[in-house]
Amino acid sequence: MITDFITIEIEIKDSVRELHQAIEQELQAFGEPLRWAITRVNSQTVEVEAVVTRE
């Protein structure tokens, strides 16, 4: 099992639920998320830092 720390940028969505789903979906491309947090917000995007695992 490999653990990675990643940072991604996601466009802000109309609702919190849509944003949460978009973050989870984007993180799946890197592996299984263990934890993630929004670390920066600007007018159009949010920055997410995450720890993911993969085989």
BADRENLUM-360952 format. One record per atom (N, C-alpha, C): residue number from 1; atom name; x, y, z. Coordinates in nm, 4 decimals, padded with zeros to 6 digits. Atoms other than C-alpha are relative to their C-alpha. Example, Ala and Ser with C-alpha at 12.3 -4.5 7.8 and 13.67 -1.06 7.14 Angstrom:
# residues 2
+-----+------+----------+----------+----------+
:   n : atom :        u :        v :        w :
+-----+------+----------+----------+----------+
:   1 :    N :  00.0890 : -00.1190 :  00.0000 :
:   1 :   CA :  01.2300 : -00.4500 :  00.7800 :
:   1 :    C :  00.0900 :  00.1200 :  00.0000 :
:   2 :    N : -00.0820 : -00.1190 : -00.0060 :
:   2 :   CA :  01.3670 : -00.1060 :  00.7140 :
:   2 :    C : -00.0770 :  00.1090 :  00.0730 :
+-----+------+----------+----------+----------+
This chain:
# residues 55
+-----+------+----------+----------+----------+
:   n : atom :        u :        v :        w :
+-----+------+----------+----------+----------+
:   1 :    N :  00.0847 : -00.1174 :  00.0000 :
:   1 :   CA :  00.0000 :  00.0000 :  00.0000 :
:   1 :    C :  00.0897 :  00.1243 :  00.0000 :
:   2 :    N : -00.0749 : -00.1251 :  00.0118 :
:   2 :   CA :  00.1328 :  00.3429 : -00.0966 :
:   2 :    C : -00.0903 :  00.1142 :  00.0455 :
:   3 :    N :  00.0743 : -00.1169 : -00.0479 :
:   3 :   CA :  00.0233 :  00.6627 :  00.0775 :
:   3 :    C :  00.0590 :  00.1242 : -00.0650 :
:   4 :    N : -00.0426 : -00.1237 :  00.0657 :
:   4 :   CA :  00.0385 :  00.9942 : -00.1101 :
:   4 :    C : -00.0703 :  00.1201 :  00.0617 :
:   5 :    N :  00.0581 : -00.1278 : -00.0379 :
:   5 :   CA : -00.0202 :  01.3549 : -00.0061 :
:   5 :    C : -00.0165 :  00.0794 : -00.1284 :
:   6 :    N :  00.0241 : -00.0719 :  00.1251 :
:   6 :   CA : -00.1826 :  01.5487 : -00.2901 :
:   6 :    C : -00.0723 :  00.1315 :  00.0266 :
:   7 :    N :  00.0728 : -00.1274 : -00.0010 :
:   7 :   CA : -00.3162 :  01.8975 : -00.3578 :
:   7 :    C : -00.0703 :  00.0130 : -00.1341 :
:   8 :    N :  00.0771 : -00.0193 :  00.1227 :
:   8 :   CA : -00.5931 :  01.9580 : -00.6098 :
:   8 :    C : -00.0774 :  00.1309 :  00.0097 :
:   9 :    N :  00.0812 : -00.1215 :  00.0066 :
:   9 :   CA : -00.7931 :  02.2594 : -00.7209 :
:   9 :    C : -00.1313 : -00.0357 : -00.0676 :
:  10 :    N :  00.1333 :  00.0326 :  00.0489 :
:  10 :   CA : -01.1690 :  02.2312 : -00.7755 :
:  10 :    C : -00.0797 :  00.1294 : -00.0164 :
:  11 :    N :  00.0879 : -00.1151 :  00.0217 :
:  11 :   CA : -01.4122 :  02.4823 : -00.9204 :
:  11 :    C : -00.1131 : -00.0004 :  00.1028 :
:  12 :    N :  00.1092 : -00.0126 : -00.0971 :
:  12 :   CA : -01.6669 :  02.6112 : -00.6683 :
:  12 :    C : -00.1319 : -00.0348 : -00.0676 :
:  13 :    N :  00.1299 :  00.0447 :  00.0512 :
:  13 :   CA : -02.0113 :  02.4553 : -00.7170 :
:  13 :    C : -00.1120 :  00.0818 :  00.0632 :
:  14 :    N :  00.1159 : -00.0752 : -00.0483 :
:  14 :   CA : -02.3623 :  02.5884 : -00.6526 :
:  14 :    C : -00.0407 : -00.0364 :  00.1419 :
:  15 :    N :  00.0372 :  00.0411 : -00.1354 :
:  15 :   CA : -02.4100 :  02.3882 : -00.3331 :
:  15 :    C :  00.1157 : -00.0751 :  00.0650 :
:  16 :    N : -00.1022 :  00.0720 : -00.0747 :
:  16 :   CA : -02.1980 :  02.2314 : -00.0621 :
:  16 :    C : -00.0016 : -00.1477 : -00.0389 :
:  17 :    N :  00.0115 :  00.1413 :  00.0384 :
:  17 :   CA : -02.3274 :  01.8858 : -00.1585 :
:  17 :    C :  00.0693 : -00.0255 : -00.1343 :
:  18 :    N : -00.0652 :  00.0153 :  00.1305 :
:  18 :   CA : -02.2159 :  01.9318 : -00.5217 :
:  18 :    C :  00.1518 :  00.0123 :  00.0119 :
:  19 :    N : -00.1439 : -00.0182 : -00.0204 :
:  19 :   CA : -01.8744 :  02.0548 : -00.4074 :
:  19 :    C :  00.0604 : -00.1243 :  00.0646 :
:  20 :    N : -00.0479 :  00.1205 : -00.0677 :
:  20 :   CA : -01.8314 :  01.7579 : -00.1742 :
:  20 :    C :  00.0095 : -00.1169 : -00.0977 :
:  21 :    N : -00.0006 :  00.1081 :  00.0981 :
:  21 :   CA : -01.9222 :  01.5144 : -00.4529 :
:  21 :    C :  00.1118 :  00.0186 : -00.1020 :
:  22 :    N : -00.1058 : -00.0277 :  00.0981 :
:  22 :   CA : -01.6835 :  01.6842 : -00.6977 :
:  22 :    C :  00.1381 : -00.0289 :  00.0592 :
:  23 :    N : -00.1277 :  00.0260 : -00.0661 :
:  23 :   CA : -01.3981 :  01.6650 : -00.4464 :
:  23 :    C :  00.0230 : -00.1503 :  00.0115 :
:  24 :    N : -00.0135 :  00.1453 : -00.0152 :
:  24 :   CA : -01.4617 :  01.2972 : -00.3696 :
:  24 :    C :  00.0290 : -00.0679 : -00.1345 :
:  25 :    N : -00.0193 :  00.0591 :  00.1322 :
:  25 :   CA : -01.4828 :  01.2127 : -00.7405 :
:  25 :    C :  00.1416 :  00.0273 : -00.0520 :
:  26 :    N : -00.1338 : -00.0349 :  00.0476 :
:  26 :   CA : -01.1601 :  01.3959 : -00.8252 :
:  26 :    C :  00.1069 : -00.0775 :  00.0771 :
:  27 :    N : -00.0981 :  00.0716 : -00.0811 :
:  27 :   CA : -00.9736 :  01.2303 : -00.5372 :
:  27 :    C :  00.0077 : -00.1477 : -00.0365 :
:  28 :    N :  00.0020 :  00.1412 :  00.0383 :
:  28 :   CA : -01.0780 :  00.8830 : -00.6552 :
:  28 :    C :  00.0984 : -00.0284 : -00.1134 :
:  29 :    N : -00.0960 :  00.0177 :  00.1095 :
:  29 :   CA : -00.8536 :  00.9358 : -00.9609 :
:  29 :    C :  00.1418 : -00.0254 :  00.0528 :
:  30 :    N : -00.1328 :  00.0152 : -00.0591 :
:  30 :   CA : -00.5525 :  00.9355 : -00.7247 :
:  30 :    C :  00.0099 : -00.1195 :  00.0939 :
:  31 :    N :  00.0018 :  00.1121 : -00.0935 :
:  31 :   CA : -00.6574 :  00.6499 : -00.4958 :
:  31 :    C : -00.1177 :  00.0130 :  00.0945 :
:  32 :    N :  00.1063 : -00.0020 : -00.1010 :
:  32 :   CA : -00.8740 :  00.5921 : -00.1891 :
:  32 :    C :  00.0317 :  00.1082 :  00.1034 :
:  33 :    N : -00.0286 : -00.1075 : -00.0944 :
:  33 :   CA : -00.8987 :  00.9119 :  00.0192 :
:  33 :    C : -00.0114 : -00.0469 :  00.1460 :
:  34 :    N :  00.0048 :  00.0248 : -00.1438 :
:  34 :   CA : -00.8136 :  00.8705 :  00.3881 :
:  34 :    C : -00.0572 :  00.1216 :  00.0723 :
:  35 :    N :  00.0518 : -00.1254 : -00.0541 :
:  35 :   CA : -00.8769 :  01.2329 :  00.4718 :
:  35 :    C :  00.0273 :  00.1105 : -00.1006 :
:  36 :    N : -00.0246 : -00.1156 :  00.0844 :
:  36 :   CA : -00.9050 :  01.5638 :  00.2947 :
:  36 :    C : -00.0535 :  00.1244 :  00.0699 :
:  37 :    N :  00.0425 : -00.1264 : -00.0586 :
:  37 :   CA : -00.9489 :  01.9308 :  00.3819 :
:  37 :    C :  00.0115 :  00.1101 : -00.1047 :
:  38 :    N : -00.0078 : -00.1207 :  00.0835 :
:  38 :   CA : -01.0242 :  02.2530 :  00.1973 :
:  38 :    C :  00.0947 :  00.0950 :  00.0714 :
:  39 :    N : -00.1026 : -00.0821 : -00.0638 :
:  39 :   CA : -00.7196 :  02.4690 :  00.2648 :
:  39 :    C :  00.0052 :  00.1432 : -00.0516 :
:  40 :    N : -00.0009 : -00.1355 :  00.0551 :
:  40 :   CA : -00.7774 :  02.7722 :  00.0439 :
:  40 :    C : -00.1234 :  00.0181 : -00.0866 :
:  41 :    N :  00.1178 : -00.0327 :  00.0807 :
:  41 :   CA : -01.0776 :  02.9414 : -00.1153 :
:  41 :    C :  00.0246 :  00.1353 : -00.0652 :
:  42 :    N :  00.0004 : -00.1307 :  00.0648 :
:  42 :   CA : -01.0785 :  03.2142 : -00.3766 :
:  42 :    C : -00.1355 :  00.0176 : -00.0691 :
:  43 :    N :  00.1318 : -00.0316 :  00.0565 :
:  43 :   CA : -01.3593 :  03.3585 : -00.5873 :
:  43 :    C : -00.0570 : -00.1083 : -00.0910 :
:  44 :    N :  00.0493 :  00.0992 :  00.0952 :
:  44 :   CA : -01.3803 :  03.0641 : -00.8309 :
:  44 :    C :  00.0388 : -00.1435 :  00.0320 :
:  45 :    N : -00.0482 :  00.1353 : -00.0266 :
:  45 :   CA : -01.1922 :  02.7650 : -00.6871 :
:  45 :    C :  00.0275 : -00.0212 :  00.1487 :
:  46 :    N : -00.0474 :  00.0377 : -00.1326 :
:  46 :   CA : -01.1057 :  02.5792 : -00.3692 :
:  46 :    C :  00.1219 : -00.0898 : -00.0181 :
:  47 :    N : -00.1163 :  00.0872 : -00.0005 :
:  47 :   CA : -00.7745 :  02.4107 : -00.2947 :
:  47 :    C : -00.0236 : -00.1061 :  00.1066 :
:  48 :    N :  00.0230 :  00.1131 : -00.0907 :
:  48 :   CA : -00.7964 :  02.0670 : -00.1348 :
:  48 :    C :  00.1319 : -00.0746 :  00.0182 :
:  49 :    N : -00.1142 :  00.0843 : -00.0313 :
:  49 :   CA : -00.5147 :  01.8827 :  00.0396 :
:  49 :    C : -00.0557 : -00.1323 :  00.0506 :
:  50 :    N :  00.0523 :  00.1308 : -00.0353 :
:  50 :   CA : -00.5636 :  01.5087 :  00.0811 :
:  50 :    C :  00.1104 : -00.1023 :  00.0171 :
:  51 :    N : -00.0841 :  00.1188 : -00.0117 :
:  51 :   CA : -00.4010 :  01.1866 :  00.1892 :
:  51 :    C : -00.0778 : -00.1134 : -00.0626 :
:  52 :    N :  00.0666 :  00.1107 :  00.0703 :
:  52 :   CA : -00.4849 :  00.8965 : -00.0413 :
:  52 :    C :  00.0911 : -00.1226 :  00.0033 :
:  53 :    N : -00.0773 :  00.1232 :  00.0086 :
:  53 :   CA : -00.3786 :  00.5328 : -00.0549 :
:  53 :    C : -00.0287 : -00.0677 : -00.1318 :
:  54 :    N :  00.0172 :  00.0781 :  00.1224 :
:  54 :   CA : -00.3258 :  00.3098 : -00.3540 :
:  54 :    C :  00.0855 : -00.1250 :  00.0105 :
:  55 :    N : -00.0755 :  00.1281 : -00.0023 :
:  55 :   CA : -00.1970 : -00.0405 : -00.4209 :
:  55 :    C :  00.1266 :  00.0117 : -00.0795 :
+-----+------+----------+----------+----------+
